[in-house]
Amino acid sequence: MPDKRQPAGTIQNWTDKWVASVSDYSICAISVEGRILTWNPGGIAIHGYQPEEIIGQMLNILYTEDDRQKMAPEGGLETARRTGRHETEGWRVRKGGSTFWASDVITALRTEDGELACFVNIVRDITEKKAAHDAVLESERRFRMLVNGVTDYAIFMLSPDGVVTNWNSGARRIKGYVAEEIIGSHFSRFYMPEDAAAGLPQRGLTAAARDGRFEAEGWRVRKDGSRFWAHVVIDAIRDEEGTLAGFAKITRDITERTEANRVLEETRTALFQSQKMEAIGKLTGGVAHDFNNVLQVLRGNLELLENRHASDGWTRERLDKAIDAVERGAKLASQLLAFGRRQPLRPVVINLASAIRGMDDLLRRALGETIEVETVVAGGLWNTIVDIHQLENVILNLAINARDAMPDGGKLTMELANAMLDDQYVAGLPDVTAGQYVMLAVTDTGTGMRPDVLERAFDPFFTTKPEGVGTGLGLSMAYGFVKQSGGHTRIYSEIGHGTTVKIYLPRSTEKAVEPPAKPNVRLLGGTETILVVEDDLKVQSTVVDMLSGLGYSVLKANDAEQALTVIRSGIHIDLLFTDVVMPGTLRSPDMAAQAVQLLPRLKVLFTSGYTQNAIIHGGRLDQGVELLSKPYSREQLAYKIRQILGAASATDRSQDATLPAANAGTTGLRVLLVDDDLALLEATSELVKMLGHAPATTGSPEEALRWLRDEAFDVVVADLAIPDMSGVEFAEKAVQLQPALRVVFASGNEMPAAPALPFRWQALRKPYTLEELSNVLGSPAV
């Protein structure tokens, strides 16, 4: 085959023709000594010299005088001789003396045996490119001057990871750091510690990277630790390929503007609300204190009458009802004290998860079958410090309010989660501290509240329910309790979409304890006869044993027909205790109706699980029906039966009495009673006598002190608020007269915080029972 390779001479000819035709580049050969040997059209176009004018001249003719003095041409040739190539940019001179910015490449050419033959010099005029580049540099310089000259805004750059890479004078003025202190640090150091811990800095970068821009306001920290309210913009910066190169961050201190707006728009409202709630709280707290004194008079006299007329069933029944009314009054007073933030709390460190879950059964029974109850607990729930029994009362009140807002049924959701209340959230809440909280949310799907109702929701006695339904104290009690516990409450509501009440309780970092056990309730039994109607024989056996253990005579039947057979036999029966859902054609309500016709004095108690049944409609019991929901405890069974049958007989009460016998724990103490309420004094005096002690009564602290100078007393019971002298001041003087004297402070309010008192004392909260009075007189003093 013929050789297709081109002859060397042909290639050389093509190269010579290309060099001779190029006008954009000056291409010339340079001798070893530095003289110009050849000259192409590009040399003519760029440098202005004709070949006959330039060939034979030294290369330095094309350089500026400054470069010639620095021996720049010779240096370039020497570098090319040593390394084979020299490339540079710089000013070059045309024939007329004008200059241009050149890209200059010198290449050394060698023979086959390695000897230097000559140099090739290629020059290109890049003046326009240089001008454009210089313009960019100048623009960047001016931009940097502009950015660095701005002092009202902190402008700086961040790396993709959030590290500060530059810093302007505005950043130095606003944040307090000089560039050397901050460049290389992560920008999260400007955030509040709790915000940084919650991940706010990274969320801002993530949003900017995703959306191109992130804008927010919040508290930021200066070098000296002071904080300011900042308006922040973070822009994502990307290169030509779209790769994230970093972020531009602009921060402005808008503290003064924000403060002014907040003062004008929020503080006025918050202050008015706070003053209103405080004033109402003082009023209701004072009313509750006086009301408790009245209740104490009533309760004391009722217990005196009950003790004297215990054998008369008719009288005892009415006394029991009167005492029940006093209990309801005491509960009302307790709610008022809760709103007024004056109730005695016993907070413990607790994790609310188990406590809230433990209320499911109670709530389902309280709300009825048409309300679905769901409990949601977030993982890693923090501990809090709270009086758990009072919190359970609050939750029950909120749940009942929710039930009333869902007359056709709905869903109640209780949610527990950790929460961070930041400075921005609490800015308009002068009595709320920023920090970590445990949040309890109670949400219903009910009717919701109008805005005007929502504004008054926490006001005591305010209610939208019909007259006689509720006291209007449920939400106000919750408000006062949460405030007294150091927390915060907020309501969110929308007409037709339901209501959410959020309770924030401060986080505790201490170890949680087990929930305090509820006080034991004395079981009251009886000797009446009860007919148990239950088709589940295991349940039936258990119930029979429970009732027999309480002293009752028990009959049993497996279904409604058997029950009627027993009733028709003529045997005496006091109470019919029957399951609602029974096998057979005869329904339990119909059986009960026939039984009452046969035995008109017969009392009926139904029991049921959670399924829809014949005695509950719309989530509510039918009128006049008594129900004990399954599962129930022995205590609940005993209480419910006694509630229906009434007080136990005198014989039963003597066997299981809750009142102490006379002289219990003491023998003839001399007790000095000091109170300006004369009716209360009289009732308390009689109670003290019943306990076997000798009382002396006076409404004057001066008279009491005169008696103490002349007579010996064992105990003094004094109200905290006595005319002309406080109870504490009186007690101090009394103990000076008789150092062995024991002091009991009796009040409708909680014992106030006081310095350590130099004598033995105890607190007795009004209204108190005879048992509580006996305990405080007969037990060791503090």
Secondary structure, DSSP 8 states (H G I E B T S, - for coil): ----S--HHHHHHHHHHHHHH--SEEEEEE-TTSBB----HHHHHHH---HHHHTTSBGGGGB-HHHHHTTHHHHHHHHHHHHSEEEEEEEEE-TTS-EEEEEEEEEEEE-TTS-EEEEEEEEEE-HHHHHHHHHHHHHHHHHHHHHHH--SSEEEEE-TTSBB----HHHHHHH---HHHHTTSBGGGGB-HHHHHTTHHHHHHHHHHHHSEEEEEEEEE-TTS-EEEEEEEEEEEE-TT--EEEEEEEEEE-HHHHHHHHIIIIIHHHHHHHHHHHHHHHHHHHHHHHHHHHHHHHHHHHHHHHHHSTT-HHHHHHHHHHHHHHHHHHHHHHHHHHHTT-S----EEE-HHHHHHTTHHHHHHHH-TTEEEEEEE-TT--EEEE-HHHHHHHHHHHHHHHHHT-TT-EEEEEEEEEEEE-HHHHTT-TT---EEEEEEEEEE-S----HHHHHTTTSTT---S-TTS--S-HHHHHHHHHHHTT-EEEEEEETTTEEEEEEEEEEE-S------------------EEEEE-S-HHHHHHHHHHHHHTT-EEEEESSHHHHHHHHHTT---SEEEEESS-SSSS-HHHHHHHHHHHSTT-EEEEEE-SS--TTEETTEE-TT--EEESS--HHHHHHHHHHHH-S--HHHHHHS--S--TTTT-SS-EEEEE-S-HHHHHHHHHHHHHTT-EEEEES-HHHHHHHHHHS--SEEEEESEETTEEHHHHHHHHHHH-TT-EEEEEESS--------SS-EEEEESS--HHHHHHHHHS---
